Amino acid sequence: FLTATKSITSKLHIGIDGWSSPNTISFLGVMLHFHHKGAMHHLILDFLPMTKSHTGVELTKEIAKCL
């Protein structure tokens, strides 16, 4: 992650998206959005199962692992 973003001079924006299947399996997607060389770019950093509660504390832990 750090190596790939060293040449980016714009601000980096982290987006998250939670999804639950009909049988209650939950996932969290973590994306990076940035502007580079005249174009918007989007990278998927991680897509992981959420096995713990969906509190801010737990979400923060999972997002920190991706960075």
N, CA, C and O atoms as a CHARMM CRD file, in Angstrom:
* protein
*
  268
    1    1 PHE  N      0.82500  -1.19700   0.00000 PROA 1      0.00000
    2    1 PHE  CA     0.00000   0.00000   0.00000 PROA 1      0.00000
    3    1 PHE  C      0.86300   1.25200   0.00000 PROA 1      0.00000
    4    1 PHE  O      0.67300   2.11800  -0.85300 PROA 1      0.00000
    5    2 LEU  N      1.78900   1.37300   0.91400 PROA 2      0.00000
    6    2 LEU  CA     2.61400   2.57500   1.00700 PROA 2      0.00000
    7    2 LEU  C      3.48900   2.76400  -0.22100 PROA 2      0.00000
    8    2 LEU  O      3.65000   3.89200  -0.68700 PROA 2      0.00000
    9    3 THR  N      4.05400   1.69900  -0.75400 PROA 3      0.00000
   10    3 THR  CA     4.88400   1.80600  -1.94800 PROA 3      0.00000
   11    3 THR  C      4.07000   2.28600  -3.13700 PROA 3      0.00000
   12    3 THR  O      4.53500   3.12600  -3.90800 PROA 3      0.00000
   13    4 ALA  N      2.87400   1.76700  -3.29200 PROA 4      0.00000
   14    4 ALA  CA     2.02600   2.12500  -4.43000 PROA 4      0.00000
   15    4 ALA  C      1.52400   3.55600  -4.36800 PROA 4      0.00000
   16    4 ALA  O      1.20800   4.13300  -5.40800 PROA 4      0.00000
   17    5 THR  N      1.44100   4.14100  -3.19800 PROA 5      0.00000
   18    5 THR  CA     0.86900   5.48300  -3.06600 PROA 5      0.00000
   19    5 THR  C      1.91700   6.58300  -2.88600 PROA 5      0.00000
   20    5 THR  O      1.54500   7.74800  -2.74500 PROA 5      0.00000
   21    6 LYS  N      3.19100   6.26200  -2.88500 PROA 6      0.00000
   22    6 LYS  CA     4.22600   7.27700  -2.65000 PROA 6      0.00000
   23    6 LYS  C      4.24700   8.35700  -3.72100 PROA 6      0.00000
   24    6 LYS  O      4.55600   9.50800  -3.41000 PROA 6      0.00000
   25    7 SER  N      3.92900   8.03100  -4.97000 PROA 7      0.00000
   26    7 SER  CA     3.99100   9.02200  -6.04700 PROA 7      0.00000
   27    7 SER  C      2.71100   9.84700  -6.16300 PROA 7      0.00000
   28    7 SER  O      2.64600  10.75800  -6.98900 PROA 7      0.00000
   29    8 ILE  N      1.71400   9.55700  -5.37400 PROA 8      0.00000
   30    8 ILE  CA     0.44600  10.28500  -5.43600 PROA 8      0.00000
   31    8 ILE  C      0.56400  11.54900  -4.59700 PROA 8      0.00000
   32    8 ILE  O      0.89800  11.49500  -3.41300 PROA 8      0.00000
   33    9 THR  N      0.28400  12.68900  -5.22700 PROA 9      0.00000
   34    9 THR  CA     0.39500  13.96100  -4.51400 PROA 9      0.00000
   35    9 THR  C     -0.95500  14.50200  -4.06800 PROA 9      0.00000
   36    9 THR  O     -1.00700  15.46200  -3.29900 PROA 9      0.00000
   37   10 SER  N     -2.04700  13.90700  -4.53300 PROA 10     0.00000
   38   10 SER  CA    -3.37700  14.37400  -4.12900 PROA 10     0.00000
   39   10 SER  C     -3.76300  13.75400  -2.78800 PROA 10     0.00000
   40   10 SER  O     -3.06300  12.89000  -2.25900 PROA 10     0.00000
   41   11 LYS  N     -4.87400  14.20800  -2.26100 PROA 11     0.00000
   42   11 LYS  CA    -5.39400  13.62300  -1.02500 PROA 11     0.00000
   43   11 LYS  C     -5.89100  12.21400  -1.30500 PROA 11     0.00000
   44   11 LYS  O     -6.39000  11.92300  -2.39200 PROA 11     0.00000
   45   12 LEU  N     -5.74900  11.34700  -0.31600 PROA 12     0.00000
   46   12 LEU  CA    -6.25100   9.98000  -0.40700 PROA 12     0.00000
   47   12 LEU  C     -7.52600   9.88500   0.41000 PROA 12     0.00000
   48   12 LEU  O     -7.59100  10.37200   1.53900 PROA 12     0.00000
   49   13 HSD  N     -8.53000   9.26000  -0.16600 PROA 13     0.00000
   50   13 HSD  CA    -9.80600   9.09900   0.52600 PROA 13     0.00000
   51   13 HSD  C    -10.08000   7.61200   0.68900 PROA 13     0.00000
   52   13 HSD  O     -9.99700   6.84600  -0.27100 PROA 13     0.00000
   53   14 ILE  N    -10.40400   7.21500   1.89900 PROA 14     0.00000
   54   14 ILE  CA   -10.72700   5.82100   2.18500 PROA 14     0.00000
   55   14 ILE  C    -12.23700   5.69000   2.27500 PROA 14     0.00000
   56   14 ILE  O    -12.89600   6.43800   2.99700 PROA 14     0.00000
   57   15 GLY  N    -12.77300   4.73600   1.53700 PROA 15     0.00000
   58   15 GLY  CA   -14.20200   4.46200   1.58200 PROA 15     0.00000
   59   15 GLY  C    -14.43100   3.04800   2.08600 PROA 15     0.00000
   60   15 GLY  O    -13.63400   2.14700   1.82700 PROA 15     0.00000
   61   16 ILE  N    -15.51700   2.86700   2.80300 PROA 16     0.00000
   62   16 ILE  CA   -15.86700   1.52400   3.26400 PROA 16     0.00000
   63   16 ILE  C    -17.30000   1.22200   2.85600 PROA 16     0.00000
   64   16 ILE  O    -18.13100   2.12200   2.73700 PROA 16     0.00000
   65   17 ASP  N    -17.57100  -0.04200   2.64700 PROA 17     0.00000
   66   17 ASP  CA   -18.91200  -0.46700   2.28400 PROA 17     0.00000
   67   17 ASP  C    -19.17900  -1.80300   2.96100 PROA 17     0.00000
   68   17 ASP  O    -18.43600  -2.76500   2.77300 PROA 17     0.00000
   69   18 GLY  N    -20.22300  -1.85200   3.73200 PROA 18     0.00000
   70   18 GLY  CA   -20.61100  -3.09100   4.39200 PROA 18     0.00000
   71   18 GLY  C    -21.71900  -3.77300   3.61200 PROA 18     0.00000
   72   18 GLY  O    -22.55800  -3.10400   3.00700 PROA 18     0.00000
   73   19 TRP  N    -21.72900  -5.08700   3.62000 PROA 19     0.00000
   74   19 TRP  CA   -22.74300  -5.85400   2.90200 PROA 19     0.00000
   75   19 TRP  C    -23.06200  -7.10500   3.70600 PROA 19     0.00000
   76   19 TRP  O    -22.16600  -7.75500   4.24400 PROA 19     0.00000
   77   20 SER  N    -24.33400  -7.43300   3.78100 PROA 20     0.00000
   78   20 SER  CA   -24.77600  -8.66200   4.45300 PROA 20     0.00000
   79   20 SER  C    -25.59500  -9.48800   3.48800 PROA 20     0.00000
   80   20 SER  O    -26.47900  -8.96800   2.80700 PROA 20     0.00000
   81   21 SER  N    -25.30500 -10.77100   3.42900 PROA 21     0.00000
   82   21 SER  CA   -26.06400 -11.67400   2.57300 PROA 21     0.00000
   83   21 SER  C    -27.39500 -12.00800   3.24800 PROA 21     0.00000
   84   21 SER  O    -27.56200 -11.75900   4.44200 PROA 21     0.00000
   85   22 PRO  N    -28.34000 -12.56800   2.49400 PROA 22     0.00000
   86   22 PRO  CA   -29.62700 -12.94300   3.09400 PROA 22     0.00000
   87   22 PRO  C    -29.49000 -13.92300   4.26600 PROA 22     0.00000
   88   22 PRO  O    -30.35000 -13.95900   5.14600 PROA 22     0.00000
   89   23 ASN  N    -28.41300 -14.71500   4.28000 PROA 23     0.00000
   90   23 ASN  CA   -28.21700 -15.64900   5.39700 PROA 23     0.00000
   91   23 ASN  C    -27.27500 -15.06400   6.45500 PROA 23     0.00000
   92   23 ASN  O    -26.61200 -15.80200   7.18400 PROA 23     0.00000
   93   24 THR  N    -27.22600 -13.73600   6.52800 PROA 24     0.00000
   94   24 THR  CA   -26.53300 -12.93800   7.55700 PROA 24     0.00000
   95   24 THR  C    -25.01100 -13.08900   7.60300 PROA 24     0.00000
   96   24 THR  O    -24.40700 -12.88700   8.65600 PROA 24     0.00000
   97   25 ILE  N    -24.39400 -13.43500   6.49200 PROA 25     0.00000
   98   25 ILE  CA   -22.93500 -13.39300   6.41300 PROA 25     0.00000
   99   25 ILE  C    -22.57000 -11.96500   6.01700 PROA 25     0.00000
  100   25 ILE  O    -23.06400 -11.45400   5.01200 PROA 25     0.00000
  101   26 SER  N    -21.70800 -11.31800   6.80500 PROA 26     0.00000
  102   26 SER  CA   -21.36900  -9.90700   6.57700 PROA 26     0.00000
  103   26 SER  C    -19.95300  -9.74900   6.04900 PROA 26     0.00000
  104   26 SER  O    -19.04600 -10.49600   6.41600 PROA 26     0.00000
  105   27 PHE  N    -19.78400  -8.75300   5.17500 PROA 27     0.00000
  106   27 PHE  CA   -18.48400  -8.44600   4.59800 PROA 27     0.00000
  107   27 PHE  C    -18.23200  -6.95100   4.67400 PROA 27     0.00000
  108   27 PHE  O    -19.16700  -6.15400   4.75000 PROA 27     0.00000
  109   28 LEU  N    -16.96400  -6.58000   4.65200 PROA 28     0.00000
  110   28 LEU  CA   -16.56600  -5.18100   4.64000 PROA 28     0.00000
  111   28 LEU  C    -15.59100  -4.97500   3.49200 PROA 28     0.00000
  112   28 LEU  O    -14.57500  -5.66300   3.39500 PROA 28     0.00000
  113   29 GLY  N    -15.90700  -4.02500   2.62600 PROA 29     0.00000
  114   29 GLY  CA   -15.00200  -3.63800   1.54500 PROA 29     0.00000
  115   29 GLY  C    -14.31200  -2.33800   1.92200 PROA 29     0.00000
  116   29 GLY  O    -14.95100  -1.40800   2.41600 PROA 29     0.00000
  117   30 VAL  N    -13.00900  -2.27300   1.69100 PROA 30     0.00000
  118   30 VAL  CA   -12.23900  -1.06100   1.98500 PROA 30     0.00000
  119   30 VAL  C    -11.58800  -0.60800   0.67700 PROA 30     0.00000
  120   30 VAL  O    -10.82900  -1.35300   0.05700 PROA 30     0.00000
  121   31 MET  N    -11.90000   0.63200   0.26600 PROA 31     0.00000
  122   31 MET  CA   -11.41900   1.15700  -0.99600 PROA 31     0.00000
  123   31 MET  C    -10.60100   2.42500  -0.78300 PROA 31     0.00000
  124   31 MET  O    -10.76200   3.12400   0.21800 PROA 31     0.00000
  125   32 LEU  N     -9.73000   2.70600  -1.73200 PROA 32     0.00000
  126   32 LEU  CA    -8.94000   3.93200  -1.73300 PROA 32     0.00000
  127   32 LEU  C     -9.29600   4.70100  -3.00000 PROA 32     0.00000
  128   32 LEU  O     -9.29200   4.13600  -4.09400 PROA 32     0.00000
  129   33 HSD  N     -9.60300   5.98800  -2.85600 PROA 33     0.00000
  130   33 HSD  CA    -9.95700   6.84800  -3.98500 PROA 33     0.00000
  131   33 HSD  C     -8.97000   8.00600  -4.02400 PROA 33     0.00000
  132   33 HSD  O     -8.65600   8.59400  -2.98900 PROA 33     0.00000
  133   34 PHE  N     -8.47900   8.33500  -5.22100 PROA 34     0.00000
  134   34 PHE  CA    -7.53100   9.44400  -5.34300 PROA 34     0.00000
  135   34 PHE  C     -7.48100   9.94200  -6.78500 PROA 34     0.00000
  136   34 PHE  O     -7.92200   9.25800  -7.70900 PROA 34     0.00000
  137   35 HSD  N     -6.94100  11.13400  -6.95600 PROA 35     0.00000
  138   35 HSD  CA    -6.77300  11.76100  -8.26300 PROA 35     0.00000
  139   35 HSD  C     -5.29100  11.70000  -8.60000 PROA 35     0.00000
  140   35 HSD  O     -4.45700  12.10600  -7.79100 PROA 35     0.00000
  141   36 HSD  N     -4.95200  11.19400  -9.79000 PROA 36     0.00000
  142   36 HSD  CA    -3.54600  11.07000 -10.17500 PROA 36     0.00000
  143   36 HSD  C     -3.41900  11.21400 -11.68300 PROA 36     0.00000
  144   36 HSD  O     -4.11500  10.53600 -12.43900 PROA 36     0.00000
  145   37 LYS  N     -2.54300  12.08400 -12.11300 PROA 37     0.00000
  146   37 LYS  CA    -2.26700  12.31700 -13.53600 PROA 37     0.00000
  147   37 LYS  C     -3.54100  12.59600 -14.32600 PROA 37     0.00000
  148   37 LYS  O     -3.74000  12.04700 -15.41000 PROA 37     0.00000
  149   38 GLY  N     -4.40200  13.45400 -13.77600 PROA 38     0.00000
  150   38 GLY  CA    -5.59100  13.89600 -14.48200 PROA 38     0.00000
  151   38 GLY  C     -6.78100  12.95500 -14.46200 PROA 38     0.00000
  152   38 GLY  O     -7.76000  13.19200 -15.17000 PROA 38     0.00000
  153   39 ALA  N     -6.72500  11.90800 -13.67900 PROA 39     0.00000
  154   39 ALA  CA    -7.84200  10.95600 -13.65200 PROA 39     0.00000
  155   39 ALA  C     -8.10800  10.48200 -12.22400 PROA 39     0.00000
  156   39 ALA  O     -7.21500  10.46000 -11.37700 PROA 39     0.00000
  157   40 MET  N     -9.35900  10.10700 -11.98700 PROA 40     0.00000
  158   40 MET  CA    -9.72300   9.50100 -10.70200 PROA 40     0.00000
  159   40 MET  C     -9.35200   8.02400 -10.73600 PROA 40     0.00000
  160   40 MET  O     -9.51600   7.35000 -11.75300 PROA 40     0.00000
  161   41 HSD  N     -8.85700   7.54200  -9.62500 PROA 41     0.00000
  162   41 HSD  CA    -8.48900   6.13200  -9.50700 PROA 41     0.00000
  163   41 HSD  C     -9.13800   5.55700  -8.25500 PROA 41     0.00000
  164   41 HSD  O     -9.35700   6.26100  -7.26900 PROA 41     0.00000
  165   42 HSD  N     -9.43700   4.27300  -8.31500 PROA 42     0.00000
  166   42 HSD  CA   -10.07900   3.57500  -7.20900 PROA 42     0.00000
  167   42 HSD  C     -9.37700   2.22800  -7.04100 PROA 42     0.00000
  168   42 HSD  O     -9.24700   1.46500  -7.99900 PROA 42     0.00000
  169   43 LEU  N     -8.93400   1.94800  -5.84500 PROA 43     0.00000
  170   43 LEU  CA    -8.28500   0.67300  -5.54700 PROA 43     0.00000
  171   43 LEU  C     -9.04300  -0.04300  -4.43900 PROA 43     0.00000
  172   43 LEU  O     -9.41800   0.57000  -3.44000 PROA 43     0.00000
  173   44 ILE  N     -9.26500  -1.32200  -4.61500 PROA 44     0.00000
  174   44 ILE  CA    -9.84000  -2.13200  -3.54200 PROA 44     0.00000
  175   44 ILE  C     -8.67500  -2.58300  -2.66700 PROA 44     0.00000
  176   44 ILE  O     -7.79700  -3.31900  -3.11800 PROA 44     0.00000
  177   45 LEU  N     -8.67600  -2.14200  -1.43300 PROA 45     0.00000
  178   45 LEU  CA    -7.60600  -2.51700  -0.51000 PROA 45     0.00000
  179   45 LEU  C     -7.86600  -3.87300   0.12500 PROA 45     0.00000
  180   45 LEU  O     -6.94300  -4.66000   0.33600 PROA 45     0.00000
  181   46 ASP  N     -9.14100  -4.13900   0.42900 PROA 46     0.00000
  182   46 ASP  CA    -9.46800  -5.41800   1.05900 PROA 46     0.00000
  183   46 ASP  C    -10.96200  -5.66800   0.99100 PROA 46     0.00000
  184   46 ASP  O    -11.75600  -4.73200   0.90300 PROA 46     0.00000
  185   47 PHE  N    -11.33400  -6.92200   1.03100 PROA 47     0.00000
  186   47 PHE  CA   -12.72200  -7.36500   1.10800 PROA 47     0.00000
  187   47 PHE  C    -12.71100  -8.51400   2.09600 PROA 47     0.00000
  188   47 PHE  O    -12.21500  -9.59900   1.79100 PROA 47     0.00000
  189   48 LEU  N    -13.25600  -8.28000   3.27700 PROA 48     0.00000
  190   48 LEU  CA   -13.09000  -9.27200   4.32700 PROA 48     0.00000
  191   48 LEU  C    -14.39500  -9.58500   5.04000 PROA 48     0.00000
  192   48 LEU  O    -15.29300  -8.74600   5.11700 PROA 48     0.00000
  193   49 PRO  N    -14.48700 -10.79900   5.55900 PROA 49     0.00000
  194   49 PRO  CA   -15.68400 -11.16100   6.32200 PROA 49     0.00000
  195   49 PRO  C    -15.68500 -10.44900   7.66900 PROA 49     0.00000
  196   49 PRO  O    -14.64000 -10.30200   8.30400 PROA 49     0.00000
  197   50 MET  N    -16.84300 -10.01700   8.09100 PROA 50     0.00000
  198   50 MET  CA   -16.99500  -9.37700   9.40600 PROA 50     0.00000
  199   50 MET  C    -17.57200 -10.41800  10.35600 PROA 50     0.00000
  200   50 MET  O    -18.76300 -10.72500  10.30600 PROA 50     0.00000
  201   51 THR  N    -16.72800 -10.94900  11.20900 PROA 51     0.00000
  202   51 THR  CA   -17.16900 -12.00100  12.12000 PROA 51     0.00000
  203   51 THR  C    -17.49700 -11.46900  13.50900 PROA 51     0.00000
  204   51 THR  O    -18.10200 -12.17000  14.32100 PROA 51     0.00000
  205   52 LYS  N    -17.09500 -10.22100  13.78300 PROA 52     0.00000
  206   52 LYS  CA   -17.38000  -9.61400  15.09000 PROA 52     0.00000
  207   52 LYS  C    -18.49000  -8.58500  14.92700 PROA 52     0.00000
  208   52 LYS  O    -19.00400  -8.38700  13.82600 PROA 52     0.00000
  209   53 SER  N    -18.85600  -7.93500  16.01700 PROA 53     0.00000
  210   53 SER  CA   -19.91500  -6.92400  15.96000 PROA 53     0.00000
  211   53 SER  C    -19.47500  -5.76100  15.07500 PROA 53     0.00000
  212   53 SER  O    -18.28000  -5.54600  14.87100 PROA 53     0.00000
  213   54 HSD  N    -20.44500  -5.01400  14.55100 PROA 54     0.00000
  214   54 HSD  CA   -20.16500  -3.94200  13.60200 PROA 54     0.00000
  215   54 HSD  C    -20.05800  -2.58200  14.29700 PROA 54     0.00000
  216   54 HSD  O    -20.58200  -1.58500  13.80100 PROA 54     0.00000
  217   55 THR  N    -19.39100  -2.55000  15.42400 PROA 55     0.00000
  218   55 THR  CA   -19.21700  -1.29300  16.15600 PROA 55     0.00000
  219   55 THR  C    -18.09800  -0.47400  15.51000 PROA 55     0.00000
  220   55 THR  O    -17.31000  -0.99700  14.72200 PROA 55     0.00000
  221   56 GLY  N    -18.04000   0.79500  15.84900 PROA 56     0.00000
  222   56 GLY  CA   -16.97900   1.65100  15.34100 PROA 56     0.00000
  223   56 GLY  C    -15.60000   1.14800  15.71800 PROA 56     0.00000
  224   56 GLY  O    -14.65500   1.27100  14.93800 PROA 56     0.00000
  225   57 VAL  N    -15.48000   0.58700  16.90200 PROA 57     0.00000
  226   57 VAL  CA   -14.19000   0.06200  17.36800 PROA 57     0.00000
  227   57 VAL  C    -13.74300  -1.09900  16.48500 PROA 57     0.00000
  228   57 VAL  O    -12.59100  -1.14200  16.05200 PROA 57     0.00000
  229   58 GLU  N    -14.63900  -2.02800  16.22100 PROA 58     0.00000
  230   58 GLU  CA   -14.28800  -3.19400  15.40200 PROA 58     0.00000
  231   58 GLU  C    -14.01900  -2.79800  13.95500 PROA 58     0.00000
  232   58 GLU  O    -13.09400  -3.32200  13.33500 PROA 58     0.00000
  233   59 LEU  N    -14.81700  -1.87600  13.40800 PROA 59     0.00000
  234   59 LEU  CA   -14.58400  -1.41000  12.03800 PROA 59     0.00000
  235   59 LEU  C    -13.22300  -0.72900  11.93100 PROA 59     0.00000
  236   59 LEU  O    -12.50100  -0.93400  10.95600 PROA 59     0.00000
  237   60 THR  N    -12.87300   0.07500  12.92300 PROA 60     0.00000
  238   60 THR  CA   -11.57800   0.75600  12.92900 PROA 60     0.00000
  239   60 THR  C    -10.43400  -0.24800  12.93600 PROA 60     0.00000
  240   60 THR  O     -9.44500  -0.06000  12.22700 PROA 60     0.00000
  241   61 LYS  N    -10.55200  -1.30200  13.71800 PROA 61     0.00000
  242   61 LYS  CA    -9.51300  -2.33800  13.76800 PROA 61     0.00000
  243   61 LYS  C     -9.32500  -2.98400  12.40100 PROA 61     0.00000
  244   61 LYS  O     -8.19500  -3.17800  11.95200 PROA 61     0.00000
  245   62 GLU  N    -10.43400  -3.31600  11.73700 PROA 62     0.00000
  246   62 GLU  CA   -10.35500  -3.97700  10.43500 PROA 62     0.00000
  247   62 GLU  C     -9.77800  -3.05000   9.37000 PROA 62     0.00000
  248   62 GLU  O     -8.97500  -3.48000   8.54200 PROA 62     0.00000
  249   63 ILE  N    -10.17900  -1.78900   9.38700 PROA 63     0.00000
  250   63 ILE  CA    -9.65400  -0.82400   8.41600 PROA 63     0.00000
  251   63 ILE  C     -8.16000  -0.61500   8.63700 PROA 63     0.00000
  252   63 ILE  O     -7.40000  -0.54700   7.67100 PROA 63     0.00000
  253   64 ALA  N     -7.73000  -0.51400   9.88500 PROA 64     0.00000
  254   64 ALA  CA    -6.30800  -0.31500  10.19600 PROA 64     0.00000
  255   64 ALA  C     -5.45900  -1.46800   9.67300 PROA 64     0.00000
  256   64 ALA  O     -4.32200  -1.24700   9.25800 PROA 64     0.00000
  257   65 LYS  N     -5.98000  -2.68700   9.68100 PROA 65     0.00000
  258   65 LYS  CA    -5.24000  -3.83900   9.15900 PROA 65     0.00000
  259   65 LYS  C     -4.95900  -3.69100   7.66600 PROA 65     0.00000
  260   65 LYS  O     -3.94400  -4.18500   7.17300 PROA 65     0.00000
  261   66 CYS  N     -5.85000  -3.01500   6.94700 PROA 66     0.00000
  262   66 CYS  CA    -5.70100  -2.85800   5.49700 PROA 66     0.00000
  263   66 CYS  C     -4.62800  -1.84400   5.13900 PROA 66     0.00000
  264   66 CYS  O     -4.06900  -1.88500   4.04300 PROA 66     0.00000
  265   67 LEU  N     -4.34500  -0.94800   6.04800 PROA 67     0.00000
  266   67 LEU  CA    -3.41000   0.13500   5.75000 PROA 67     0.00000
  267   67 LEU  C     -2.01700  -0.24000   6.16900 PROA 67     0.00000
  268   67 LEU  O     -1.08800   0.54900   5.99800 PROA 67     0.00000
